[in-house]
Amino acid sequence: MLFAFLDRDGVINRFPGKGKYVTKPSQLKILPGALEAITELTRAGYELAVVSNQGCVSRGLLTKKSLERMTRQMLQKIRLAGGRIRRVYYCVHQTKDRCDCKKPKTLLLKKALRGRRLDRSKIYFIGDSEEDVQAAKNFGCRSVLVLSGRLKKKDLTGLAVKPDAVKKDLREAARWLLRKRS
């Protein structure tokens, strides 16, 4: 089975900026090429799961119900484009909560696999932050860092953990994955 994790903000939709959050549907702006990338991965047989930190909920900036509504809208756009996200997992905690689900911890990644024993070295995590790269490493899967969100090329030298690949955005990452597979 082909499997990939996707972060949300900065990978599927525009990163709102450091210290800012997507708290309204109007702020969830899908990045150019993201819908096509998800569709291409879906058609190639990838099962996709979104894993995202959304501490804005515990900060009181967004309710779980509003987050669920935005998620349904995002998934609808993806379905209409021909893609499919099987599941979406959010950590709604802050770092101070010391939960087991906030990336770079791996509880949400484990949940996404739903007990299936897949070869983790063949799973990819496409994200835009050092936390995403670290979560992939902690989980034993490969990381693809996209430069369409939080981190830019100049930030790469300062990373404590290096990604397996660096791509411009989700579209380029998806096409790279599909080329590797063939």
Residue, then its C-alpha position, 0 to 999 in steps of 0.5 A: m500500500l502507498f501511504a503519505f501524510l500531509d501537513r495542512d497549513g503551508v502544504i495544502n493551504r496558504f500558511p497564515g504567518k508565524g504566530k497566526y492561525v487559519t480561524k475562518p473559512s475565508q482564510l483557508k486558501i488552497l495553494p496553487g497546484a495542491l488540488e491537482a497534486i492530491t488528485e494525482l497521488t489519489r489516482a496513483g493509489y496513495e492513501l493520504a492522511v492530513v496530520s496538523n497541529q491546530g493549537c488555535v483551538s486550545r487558545g480559544l481562537l477557533t472552536k472544534k466545531s468551526l475547525e470541523r466545518m472548515t475541514r469538511q469544506m476543504l475535503q469537499k474541494i479536494r473531492l470535487a477536484g478528484g482527490r481523496i483524503r482518507r482521514v484528517y487528524y488534528c492536535v488541538h493542544q499547545t506545547k505546554d499541554r505536553c500531549d502525545c499528539k502534537k508534532p513532532k510526536t507521533l501519536l496522530l501518525k500512528k492513529a492514521l495507520r489504524g493498526r496496519r503494519l506498513d513498511r514505514s520506510k516507504i511512507y512519506f510525510i510532506g510538510d513545511s516545518e522542522e516539526d514535520v521533518q522531525a515527526a517523520k524521523n521519529f516515526g521512521c518514515r521519509s520526509v519531504l519538506v516543501l518551501s510553500g509555507r513556514l520554511k524557505k530555502k535559507d532556513l535549510t542550513g539551520l535545521a537540526v534534522k534534514p529532510d529526505a527531499v526538499k521541493k518547491d510545493l506539494r505539486e512538485a513533491a507529488r510529481w517527485l513521488l510519482r517519478k520515484r515510484s515508476 
